[in-house]
Every structure is written in C-alpha cells, then in structure tokens.
Amino acid sequence: GYWAALKAFSLAKSLSTGNSKSFLYKN
C-alpha cells in the first residue's frame, strides 16, 4: 500500500545519505 511504499522510499533515502541508524531509531 501507500505507507509501505513511503517507508521503502524513506529507507532508501536514509541509506543513500548514510543515515540508516537514524531511520531505525525513528521507526
């Protein structure tokens, strides 16, 4: 659904900027 796509986009964005840890903490 929409939220799954949004989460996937956010994860990819975080990984591309090297903030994967921040992403995990936010969620």
N, CA, C and O atoms as a GROMACS GRO file, in nm:
protein
  108
    1GLY      N    1   0.081  -0.121   0.000
    1GLY     CA    2   0.000   0.000   0.000
    1GLY      C    3   0.084   0.126   0.000
    1GLY      O    4   0.205   0.122  -0.020
    2TYR      N    5   0.019   0.236   0.022
    2TYR     CA    6   0.087   0.366   0.020
    2TYR      C    7   0.193   0.377   0.129
    2TYR      O    8   0.306   0.420   0.102
    3TRP      N    9   0.158   0.338   0.250
    3TRP     CA   10   0.253   0.352   0.361
    3TRP      C   11   0.376   0.264   0.341
    3TRP      O   12   0.487   0.302   0.377
    4ALA      N   13   0.356   0.145   0.285
    4ALA     CA   14   0.469   0.055   0.260
    4ALA      C   15   0.565   0.120   0.162
    4ALA      O   16   0.687   0.113   0.179
    5ALA      N   17   0.510   0.182   0.058
    5ALA     CA   18   0.593   0.249  -0.041
    5ALA      C   19   0.665   0.368   0.022
    5ALA      O   20   0.782   0.393  -0.006
    6LEU      N   21   0.594   0.440   0.106
    6LEU     CA   22   0.652   0.556   0.172
    6LEU      C   23   0.767   0.514   0.262
    6LEU      O   24   0.872   0.578   0.265
    7LYS      N   25   0.747   0.406   0.336
    7LYS     CA   26   0.853   0.357   0.424
    7LYS      C   27   0.973   0.311   0.343
    7LYS      O   28   1.088   0.339   0.380
    8ALA      N   29   0.947   0.241   0.233
    8ALA     CA   30   1.055   0.192   0.148
    8ALA      C   31   1.135   0.310   0.092
    8ALA      O   32   1.257   0.306   0.086
    9PHE      N   33   1.064   0.415   0.052
    9PHE     CA   34   1.130   0.534  -0.001
    9PHE      C   35   1.215   0.600   0.106
    9PHE      O   36   1.328   0.641   0.080
   10SER      N   37   1.160   0.610   0.226
   10SER     CA   38   1.233   0.671   0.337
   10SER      C   39   1.359   0.591   0.370
   10SER      O   40   1.464   0.648   0.398
   11LEU      N   41   1.346   0.458   0.366
   11LEU     CA   42   1.460   0.372   0.396
   11LEU      C   43   1.569   0.391   0.291
   11LEU      O   44   1.686   0.404   0.325
   12ALA      N   45   1.531   0.391   0.164
   12ALA     CA   46   1.627   0.410   0.056
   12ALA      C   47   1.694   0.545   0.068
   12ALA      O   48   1.815   0.558   0.046
   13LYS      N   49   1.616   0.647   0.102
   13LYS     CA   50   1.670   0.782   0.117
   13LYS      C   51   1.771   0.785   0.232
   13LYS      O   52   1.877   0.847   0.221
   14SER      N   53   1.736   0.719   0.343
   14SER     CA   54   1.824   0.716   0.458
   14SER      C   55   1.954   0.644   0.425
   14SER      O   56   2.063   0.689   0.461
   15LEU      N   57   1.943   0.531   0.355
   15LEU     CA   58   2.062   0.454   0.320
   15LEU      C   59   2.151   0.533   0.225
   15LEU      O   60   2.274   0.529   0.237
   16SER      N   61   2.090   0.606   0.132
   16SER     CA   62   2.167   0.681   0.034
   16SER      C   63   2.244   0.794   0.100
   16SER      O   64   2.347   0.838   0.048
   17THR      N   65   2.195   0.842   0.215
   17THR     CA   66   2.263   0.952   0.284
   17THR      C   67   2.343   0.901   0.403
   17THR      O   68   2.403   0.980   0.476
   18GLY      N   69   2.343   0.767   0.423
   18GLY     CA   70   2.420   0.709   0.532
   18GLY      C   71   2.356   0.729   0.668
   18GLY      O   72   2.425   0.732   0.769
   19ASN      N   73   2.223   0.743   0.671
   19ASN     CA   74   2.154   0.763   0.798
   19ASN      C   75   2.063   0.646   0.831
   19ASN      O   76   1.954   0.664   0.885
   20SER      N   77   2.108   0.526   0.798
   20SER     CA   78   2.025   0.408   0.822
   20SER      C   79   1.994   0.391   0.970
   20SER      O   80   1.884   0.348   1.006
   21LYS      N   81   2.090   0.424   1.056
   21LYS     CA   82   2.067   0.411   1.200
   21LYS      C   83   1.958   0.507   1.246
   21LYS      O   84   1.874   0.470   1.328
   22SER      N   85   1.959   0.628   1.195
   22SER     CA   86   1.856   0.724   1.231
   22SER      C   87   1.719   0.674   1.189
   22SER      O   88   1.621   0.692   1.261
   23PHE      N   89   1.713   0.611   1.072
   23PHE     CA   90   1.586   0.557   1.022
   23PHE      C   91   1.535   0.450   1.118
   23PHE      O   92   1.416   0.446   1.150
   24LEU      N   93   1.625   0.362   1.162
   24LEU     CA   94   1.583   0.254   1.251
   24LEU      C   95   1.533   0.310   1.384
   24LEU      O   96   1.436   0.259   1.439
   25TYR      N   97   1.598   0.414   1.434
   25TYR     CA   98   1.556   0.472   1.562
   25TYR      C   99   1.422   0.543   1.549
   25TYR      O  100   1.340   0.536   1.640
   26LYS      N  101   1.399   0.610   1.437
   26LYS     CA  102   1.272   0.680   1.416
   26LYS      C  103   1.156   0.583   1.414
   26LYS      O  104   1.047   0.614   1.462
   27ASN      N  105   1.179   0.464   1.358
   27ASN     CA  106   1.070   0.369   1.345
   27ASN      C  107   1.079   0.262   1.452
   27ASN      O  108   0.995   0.172   1.457
   0.00000   0.00000   0.00000
